[in-house]
């Protein structure tokens, strides 16, 4: 949920920064837009991986295997 909210917030930031009505120097706008774009790319890749994992679990392709500990003590 945090990743989705972050993408929405970054989209809103891009909307504000790209607006001609906000008095931000052009170079700063370029830096903010590039960093926001990079963050959106990273977050979307993370969301895609997470969604792929959830879909595999829901469809039963991937079994959840709990860690087990077996102690071998001959008697």
Secondary structure, 3 states (H helix, E strand, C coil): CHHHHHHHHHHHHHHHHHCCCCCCCHHHHHHHHHHHHHHHHHHHHHHHHHHHHHHHHHCCCCCCCCCCCCCCCCC
